[in-house]
Amino acid sequence: MTQNEGFGAYTDYGKLRSAIVGSAQGLALPPFNPTLHHYNEEVQAALKASGDQPLDIAKAMPERWEKTAEQLDSLAALYQQNGIKVYRPRPYTEQETGYLADLQPGASLLYPADPVYTVGKHYLEVNIRRAYRRKEVFPLREIVTPLLAADEEAHHVVMPAAQPFAPSSGGPGPYLEGGDIICYQNHLFVGESDIASNRAGTDWLTEYIGPFGYEVHPMPMHGTILHLLGIMVVVAEGVLLLYRDELTERLPDPLADWDVIELTEAEALAYATVGVSLDDKRYVIPTGLGRVCEELARRGIEPIEIEYNHVSYWGGCVSCSTHAIWRDP
């Protein structure tokens, strides 16, 4: 392993050393079904119009696709300008593109933070509810495997496969998505809902990671916002952003006394919490969130604003398209 390569992540605001940034290559959204309600109305209408075939975005919306690719490249460049090593996933093979197509055709590499999660020296391949996204683990695995092989302390763990079910997002799972997991030292906070991670997924994570000294805290959600990272992010010791109304219970004890920057629903839907900390003094955030930026600055955290409206058009934002694989403890 070279000097600028490493593996391990311990707290979501530890200094970021390397990350995988998503790609727009091969983006094809699945045929419409009611479980895809996390897409905006325009995307849902386009999926309905495409009938029973996946929607090839580069062909159907070429300008939107091109701007999405440009913004992903801009995020990668921002990281590199800050000394962060960036990896990008290769395109799918033909065989990978067809993987699980009987359950749900389509393909995406936009958001590599969802199908996998790195905590400590553990690289977890988890289960996304939407079957068309479960193939994302393969291009990501190709990036990470050499790093794991070079680190004798690293663990590569594959979650038991979700039970096949129609529609693909139904059934018992188990479901666990990286966007639902937030790490603070030896605490893992996991969002649970009917649209993403479920209790079976949380139970699997607890059983696996518990013996390594981690405590898992389930955080049930109403399910109007897709992931826990859509409503909460820890940005520095004792400081978090939170849209509280989406939670069905109070904050877990390790966070109960933290300084909470309370968010409105509009700020949560504008992805205030779906940014990425470069360290505990700098937080990359999409533009248009002036009040939140002011609150961060008041607490000594520099907001680094980035235009990301075309990437977020597809239902995710900065942290979704960033899989942090190396952060300082």
C-alpha positions, 0 to 999 in steps of 0.5 A, a space after each residue: 500500500 502506498 503512502 497516499 493509500 489506506 483503509 479505515 473510517 472511524 467518525 464521520 468528521 475525521 479528516 478525509 484521506 480517500 474516497 470513492 466518488 460516483 459516476 453517471 456512466 450507464 445510468 438507467 432508471 428502472 420502470 416505474 412502480 409505486 415504490 419509487 416515490 423518492 424520485 421527483 415528479 418529473 422523473 416519475 413521469 418519465 419512468 411511466 412514459 418509458 413503459 416496461 423498459 429502464 430509462 437510459 438517462 444519457 439518451 432520454 435526458 442528455 443535457 441533464 445527464 451531462 451536467 450530472 457527470 460534470 458535477 460529479 467531476 467537480 466534486 472529485 476535483 474539490 476533494 483532490 484540491 484538498 489532498 484527498 485521493 479519489 477513486 472512481 468506479 469503472 462502468 458495468 460489464 454486460 453481465 453485471 448490467 443484467 444482474 437481478 434484472 428479473 427483479 428490477 432492471 436498471 443500473 446506477 453508479 451515482 451514489 456509492 455510499 449506499 450499497 456499502 459502508 466502511 466502519 473502522 477496518 470493516 468493509 461491509 457490502 449491504 443490501 439496498 431495497 431497490 434490486 437494480 442498485 444491488 449490483 453496485 457492489 461489484 465495481 466498488 469491490 474492484 477498487 477496495 479489494 487491493 486496499 483490504 488485501 494490503 491491510 492485515 487488520 481489514 475485514 471484508 464482510 458481505 451481508 446475507 442476500 435479501 430474499 427475492 421478492 416482487 416488488 423488489 423493495 418488499 419482503 423481509 430483506 434483510 435491508 441495510 443501506 449505507 445512507 442510513 448509517 452514521 458513525 461516531 467513534 464506537 457508536 453506529 446510528 441506523 435509520 429504520 423505515 419501510 422504504 430503506 433499512 429495516 430492523 432485520 438489517 439493524 439486527 444483522 449489523 448488531 450481531 456482526 459489529 457488536 463483538 468488535 466493540 461497537 454499539 448500534 442504535 436504531 433510529 426509527 423514522 416515519 419514512 417520508 425521507 429516504 435515509 437517516 443521512 437525509 435528516 441528520 449529520 454529525 459535523 464536529 464533536 458535539 455538533 449535529 444538524 437535525 430535522 427532528 420531525 422525521 424521527 419517531 423517537 428521541 435522539 439516542 443517549 450518546 447524542 442527547 446533549 449535543 448542540 443541535 442545529 435544528 432544520 426545517 423540512 425545506 432545509 432537509 429536502 434541500 439536502 442540508 445534512 447530505 454533505 461531507 465533512 473534510 474534517 471537523 472544521 470544513 463541511 461540503 454542503 450544496 448551495 442555497 442553504 444560507 441560514 445553515 451555513 451561518 449556523 455552521 460558521 458560528 460554531 467554527 465550521 467552514 461551509 464549502 458550498 458546491 453546485 450539486 442540483 443536477 446530481 441531487 435531481 436523482 434523489 441523493 446529494 454529496 454524501 450519497 455520491 461519496 464513499 469515505 474509505 479512509 478517515 483519520 480516527 
